[in-house]
Amino acid sequence: MKLFDSHAHIGLINEDPIEQLMIVQEARQAGVQGILSICNNLRDFFQVYDNLKTATHVYHSVGVSPSEVVNPGKDWEMQVEEGSKLDRVVAVGETGLDYYRKFGNKDAQVELFIRQLELAAKLDLPVVIHNREAGQDVLEILTDRIPARGGVLHCYSEDWNYAEQALELPLYISFAGNVTYRNARNLHETAKNMPLDRILIESESPFMVPAAHRGKRNRPSYLVETLKFIAELREQPEEEVAEALYENSRRLFNIG
């Protein structure tokens, strides 16, 4: 069974370069044959990229999270463009909106989001989209500005009705470990009804640990628990679901 972790904050699990390599190797031994590394800011992106340059099954997304809206970095747009030229950089992000934490102000977040969507279109890359308590604004902006290569709504937290609207755009929906929580009924309904060819899964490590590992810091190797839960929910064989989701990731991120 091959899995692709479409969203992992390797640098937040452990800062040590050797430990980071051990984490991604551990995941590979557990069946996670591909990982998309995510960093919230550009300083961390270039550091983690350098740390994992020998891990050829790790891919990277370059961008500025809404958490960094107050200080995205000097010449950040130029840095995103430079980062996009590196080997195995396959997406822009994560970017999006987060009204829960109230980073900066809404207008500044929207501007940062739109500018990265424009960069993704220019660079011909998909986008990794963060949405926390900003669903309507995220959807309205994407309706007008989503790049041709589309993107993924990561760590999905909305309901099935929202997903139906999102699926009218070239978007995938990615489920994290919180889909395995007993009270996550909206996520259960969505995961069950989603067309199989539009689903991704992610660890969102070190956050959103699957229920089977509650109390621990999440790791990409735990992704198998999320896959098993979704397969059981959909009443489909694990291998069938794993293969489809792996191919979905390869297609979205244009991985040969």
Legacy VTK file of the C-alpha trace (Angstrom):
# vtk DataFile Version 3.0
C-alpha trace
ASCII
DATASET POLYDATA
POINTS 256 float
0.000 0.000 0.000
1.442 3.369 -1.099
0.404 6.620 0.562
1.136 10.282 -0.140
1.145 12.737 2.758
-0.044 15.943 1.098
0.725 18.234 4.056
3.417 17.746 6.701
5.246 20.376 8.745
8.475 18.415 9.068
10.327 21.406 10.502
7.805 21.722 13.342
8.130 18.075 14.364
11.855 18.441 14.983
14.378 21.146 14.112
17.357 18.809 13.930
18.313 17.944 10.309
19.221 14.349 11.147
15.946 13.845 13.018
14.024 15.278 10.064
15.624 12.733 7.746
14.799 9.965 10.214
11.157 11.115 10.350
10.693 10.948 6.580
12.502 7.612 6.374
10.295 6.206 9.140
7.268 7.331 7.124
8.562 5.612 4.006
8.959 2.366 5.883
5.317 2.707 6.993
4.175 2.985 3.363
4.218 6.760 2.948
6.046 6.867 -0.367
5.645 10.620 -0.896
5.435 13.653 1.373
4.696 17.304 0.639
6.706 19.408 3.076
5.001 22.615 4.198
6.570 25.627 5.932
4.760 28.701 7.222
7.501 31.149 6.278
10.248 31.403 3.690
13.153 31.245 6.132
11.974 27.844 7.319
11.233 26.733 3.745
14.817 27.201 2.584
16.199 25.604 5.775
13.978 22.511 5.639
14.530 22.205 1.906
18.279 22.107 2.491
17.910 19.615 5.350
15.870 17.228 3.182
17.629 17.672 -0.152
18.754 14.025 -0.166
15.219 12.723 0.566
14.019 12.330 -3.009
10.527 11.182 -1.975
9.922 14.509 -0.202
8.416 17.308 -2.281
7.989 20.926 -1.241
5.519 23.800 -1.354
6.795 27.364 -1.132
4.738 30.234 0.205
3.691 32.388 3.137
1.042 31.272 5.606
-1.601 33.724 6.859
0.167 33.458 10.239
2.995 35.515 8.702
0.828 38.306 7.270
2.277 41.011 9.540
5.808 40.221 8.368
5.907 38.002 5.258
9.582 38.803 4.734
11.614 41.175 2.611
11.075 40.628 -1.116
8.899 37.630 -0.280
7.390 37.395 -3.763
10.842 37.211 -5.323
11.785 34.531 -2.786
8.720 32.471 -3.700
9.689 32.676 -7.353
13.271 31.656 -6.571
12.083 28.805 -4.374
9.753 27.551 -7.102
12.755 26.906 -9.351
14.255 24.365 -6.957
14.014 20.650 -7.621
10.867 18.940 -6.307
9.062 22.204 -5.489
5.575 21.433 -6.760
3.132 23.944 -5.230
2.622 27.415 -3.782
1.508 27.646 -0.169
0.284 27.125 2.239
-1.682 30.290 1.739
-5.251 31.256 2.522
-7.213 32.862 5.329
-7.372 32.287 9.083
-9.977 34.351 10.926
-9.785 32.176 14.046
-6.342 33.364 15.132
-6.927 36.894 13.822
-3.477 37.257 12.294
-3.056 40.891 11.237
-6.372 42.048 9.775
-8.716 40.529 7.227
-7.813 42.926 4.437
-4.104 42.189 4.807
-4.766 38.438 4.824
-6.916 38.691 1.704
-4.228 40.692 -0.106
-1.515 38.171 0.818
-3.755 35.312 -0.346
-4.614 36.937 -3.670
-1.004 37.814 -4.423
0.008 34.190 -3.912
-2.804 32.958 -6.128
-1.492 35.293 -8.800
2.030 33.964 -8.265
0.789 30.379 -8.566
-0.871 31.247 -11.873
2.311 32.911 -13.109
4.455 29.941 -12.038
1.923 27.380 -13.322
1.711 25.636 -9.954
-1.226 24.453 -7.821
-1.953 26.092 -4.473
-2.190 24.619 -0.973
-5.033 26.458 0.747
-5.508 27.105 4.462
-9.026 27.915 5.644
-10.002 28.424 9.251
-13.341 30.081 9.937
-13.029 31.939 6.630
-14.859 29.545 4.328
-17.081 31.978 2.462
-14.292 34.452 1.723
-11.940 31.654 0.644
-14.513 30.246 -1.771
-15.425 33.638 -3.226
-11.773 34.519 -3.839
-11.017 31.135 -5.389
-14.061 31.364 -7.657
-12.549 34.453 -9.271
-8.838 33.753 -8.968
-7.972 30.070 -8.698
-5.004 29.300 -10.982
-5.397 26.920 -13.903
-3.514 24.166 -12.086
-6.065 24.246 -9.267
-5.281 23.420 -5.684
-6.205 21.626 -2.488
-8.267 22.678 0.518
-6.000 21.227 3.176
-7.111 19.895 6.579
-10.722 20.167 5.481
-13.045 21.458 8.212
-16.248 22.473 6.419
-19.360 20.390 5.664
-20.566 18.448 2.628
-22.553 21.377 1.245
-19.403 23.495 1.154
-17.487 20.647 -0.482
-20.085 20.413 -3.239
-19.500 24.089 -4.028
-15.716 23.672 -3.888
-15.862 20.725 -6.292
-17.218 23.042 -8.979
-13.680 24.483 -9.051
-10.471 22.573 -9.894
-9.970 21.711 -6.234
-9.122 18.621 -4.239
-10.113 18.188 -0.610
-7.585 16.801 1.857
-8.516 15.082 5.110
-6.251 15.047 8.149
-6.312 12.973 11.327
-9.314 14.861 12.696
-11.543 12.958 10.279
-10.992 9.939 12.576
-12.521 11.712 15.591
-15.844 10.291 16.700
-17.635 13.648 16.850
-16.432 14.891 13.436
-19.744 14.049 11.757
-19.508 16.763 9.089
-16.146 15.386 8.007
-17.473 11.821 8.019
-20.355 12.784 5.738
-18.030 14.674 3.415
-15.413 11.918 3.209
-18.116 9.372 2.511
-19.790 11.375 -0.273
-16.703 12.803 -1.980
-15.810 11.502 -5.443
-12.778 9.307 -4.911
-10.770 11.094 -7.584
-10.897 14.416 -5.686
-9.666 13.257 -2.253
-6.209 13.644 -0.723
-5.015 12.768 2.770
-2.452 14.459 4.956
-0.861 14.120 8.343
-0.798 17.885 9.088
1.930 16.753 11.458
2.761 17.570 14.181
-0.926 18.533 14.577
-4.239 16.700 14.050
-3.021 13.320 15.235
-5.375 10.410 14.351
-7.552 9.069 17.172
-5.459 5.904 17.470
-2.471 8.029 18.514
-4.180 10.705 20.619
-1.822 12.215 23.163
1.197 12.014 20.842
2.732 14.517 18.441
1.644 13.598 14.964
4.064 12.108 12.416
3.706 11.278 8.710
4.005 7.576 9.558
0.606 7.788 11.308
-1.073 8.585 7.973
-2.063 4.947 7.532
-4.663 5.355 10.309
-6.395 8.130 8.383
-6.417 6.027 5.228
-7.901 3.042 7.049
-10.655 5.166 8.574
-11.685 6.730 5.256
-11.695 3.359 3.510
-13.895 1.868 6.235
-16.196 4.890 6.146
-16.620 4.538 2.385
-16.891 0.729 2.596
-14.118 0.329 0.037
-10.949 -1.805 0.160
-7.980 -0.018 1.736
-5.694 -0.811 -1.194
-8.201 0.602 -3.683
-8.587 3.855 -1.755
-4.846 4.173 -1.111
-4.010 3.726 -4.791
-6.598 6.296 -5.873
-5.483 8.906 -3.343
-1.822 8.359 -4.199
-2.555 8.926 -7.886
-4.643 12.007 -7.040
-1.619 13.536 -5.298
0.662 12.711 -8.204
-1.805 14.281 -10.625
-2.368 17.493 -8.669
1.320 18.083 -7.990
2.418 16.873 -11.441
4.775 14.247 -10.045
6.036 11.791 -12.635
LINES 1 257
256 0 1 2 3 4 5 6 7 8 9 10 11 12 13 14 15 16 17 18 19 20 21 22 23 24 25 26 27 28 29 30 31 32 33 34 35 36 37 38 39 40 41 42 43 44 45 46 47 48 49 50 51 52 53 54 55 56 57 58 59 60 61 62 63 64 65 66 67 68 69 70 71 72 73 74 75 76 77 78 79 80 81 82 83 84 85 86 87 88 89 90 91 92 93 94 95 96 97 98 99 100 101 102 103 104 105 106 107 108 109 110 111 112 113 114 115 116 117 118 119 120 121 122 123 124 125 126 127 128 129 130 131 132 133 134 135 136 137 138 139 140 141 142 143 144 145 146 147 148 149 150 151 152 153 154 155 156 157 158 159 160 161 162 163 164 165 166 167 168 169 170 171 172 173 174 175 176 177 178 179 180 181 182 183 184 185 186 187 188 189 190 191 192 193 194 195 196 197 198 199 200 201 202 203 204 205 206 207 208 209 210 211 212 213 214 215 216 217 218 219 220 221 222 223 224 225 226 227 228 229 230 231 232 233 234 235 236 237 238 239 240 241 242 243 244 245 246 247 248 249 250 251 252 253 254 255
